[in-house]
Amino acid sequence: MIKNIMSIDLEDYYCDLPFNTWDQYPSRIAETTRVLLDLFESHKVSATFFTLGYIAQRHPELIEKIRAKGHEIASHGYSHTHMQGFLSKQDFESDLIKSLEILGKVAGEKVLGFRAPFFSIKRKYLWAFKIIRKYLKYDSSIFPVGPHYELGAAPRYPYRMSENDPFKCDDQSNFTEIPLSTRKLWGIGNIPIAGGFYLRFIPFWFVRSGLKKLNQSGHSAIMYIHPKDLDMEIPQIKQYRWHYYWGVKDTTKKLEFLLKNFRFTTVKDILSI
């Protein structure tokens, strides 16, 4: 059975709000992450936790627990800033470096990968890859779906990224891109089946059969989840729209089915790095 990648965007429920407001909200990350850790342990699954530097700074004991259970720590930036929120390339690089320093210290090992908040590296921000590859071995920011992510023409499977063209493969490259999983429908395009909101919103039979089709064609699926996606008591925030709360009551059951019927591991394990 083919191994797939299970990943978590480790952020609290309020982390889509402006960074300077975060201290106004009580944290739920420890208890919601515990639910995920228990599920993974019961199904003998290892996962990659794309972790905010802010979360590691505030909850180092949580990161230590994640590492102790055999999971990988990767970077999700420090402040969960959308790419359009950085005033300069230097600001993006500083945010990345800050996260890597905190995560490396708390996790006790070198961080190897990154995922941009909101999968926000769109075409106008492709310069970010030149910065990311200076510090890391892999990235998982490309969601090959359009028009929302603007990257419908991007490769759909993991590939060694060319330094000159982020959408081209270069077998000599030492930097790997891990795109989120999609299902291609002729005449329509790529449909996201990777998890998160899509696991809550898209018919589960479509997600399930999409993963099965990927594995049958010899490809690993790349899934992601947020702790808040399983939080039945997620606080209501007036700035959040309906999609933050849609389908939460069914997410745990769906995730359990996937963990039981597919094999999952970390990015580090898949890439053998």
Secondary structure, DSSP 8 states (H G I E B T S, - for coil): --EEEEEEEE--TTTTS-GGGGGGS---HHHHHHHHHHHHHHTT---EEEE-HHHHHH-HHHHHHHHHTT-EEEE--SS---GGG-SSHHHHHHHHHHHHHHHHHHHTS---EE--GGG---GGGTTHHHHHHHH-SEE------TTTSS-TTS-SS-EEB-SS-TTSB-TT-S-EE----EEEETTTEEEE-SBTHHHHHS-HHHHHHHHHHHHHTT---EEEE-GGGG-TT----TT--GGGTTTHHHHHHHHHHHHHHSEEE-HHHHHT-
